[in-house]
Amino acid sequence: MDADLSKPLAGALKRYFRGRVTPMRLWSLAQAPLTAPLDPKRSLNALKEARRRMRDMDKEAASCFASFLDVDAKLLNALRAEALIDAGFHIGRVNDFGLPDAGREGVRLLRDEQNLVLADATRPLDRYDEVARLRMGGALRMLRLKFISDPLGEDTPGGAFAVITRSIQLAETLYVLSKSGGTLRALRDAFVVAAVLLTNLKGNEHLPRLIRQIKAHLTQLHDRAKDLRGELMETAYPFDHPSGAISVGMVLCDSVPSEEDIEGLVRVAGQMIDRFGDLYRRTLANLASISERVEVIAGVAPTKTKRK
């Protein structure tokens, strides 16, 4: 799906969120109203102010986002280390994940420390996200204004109404994806743990403790994959698909392999994680593109951001 993210859409996403987009930190418009603004002039000023505030918060948000990614990687390492301990391996002997060679206590200390760093990074990011929500929500509300929607509808099959309908569909998809964020993270965590244990299986097939741990984590991987697919089976895929009308859950995978099909299960779980992330970025990029074009027409943004 990322291959379908055209340069204009990729550019809009990068400009709007400054490249700080990851499905491990899902963003949505939440309950932002998308009805026509009661006071267009006031809405224009609010949109301009939200754009300015996002720009002013950019430096802090960049630093916090980098911290978030770093913490996320270290917490994943803690999960891997814990799995190796449970499987009977000594940290430092089987692979090196940059963790203190102190067993469970070292992993616990690492996790506690990184959770504190994560909390510090998340607070400014939450404020930044809220401003972005006000900005995009304000732009999408202005689609109901004729002087905004008519120019956007000129090069769109179905005209202005199609643009408005499309923005609502994309916003709804983004909201549903964000609600499934916890399940996605659980699937990702189960996937990385299963992967590290399977990597260490070769040459250690005689270790019953390792085998038991692998089976337990494959069960978790299977269940989380089914959970994520099930949560999105009622959500319509918002883009064209060779199969016609299809749900997001069906796009993620045709079916979840059984726990006995180890190779198939791991492959499908990895594909689901990738496809979810691709869909999230594509949905967000389309909304960012619409929002930017509204800002250009409304006169609150440089004309060079207009999508060609």
Secondary structure, DSSP 8 states (H G I E B T S, - for coil): -GGG--HHHHHHHHHHHTT---TTS----TT---S--S-HHHHHHHHHHHHHHHHHTHHHHHHHHHHHHHHHHHHHHHHHHHHHHHTT--TTTS---S--SSHHHHHHHHHHHHHHHHHHHHHHHHHHHHHHHHHHHHHHHGGGSHHHHHHHHTTSTTHHHHHHHHHHHHHHHHHHHHHTHHHHHHHHHHHHHHHHHHHTTTT-TT-HHHHHHHHHHHHHHHHHHHHHHHHTTTSB-SS--TTSS-BHHHHH-S----TT-HHHHHHHHHHHHHHHHHHHHHHHHHHHHHHHHHHHHHTSS-GGGS--
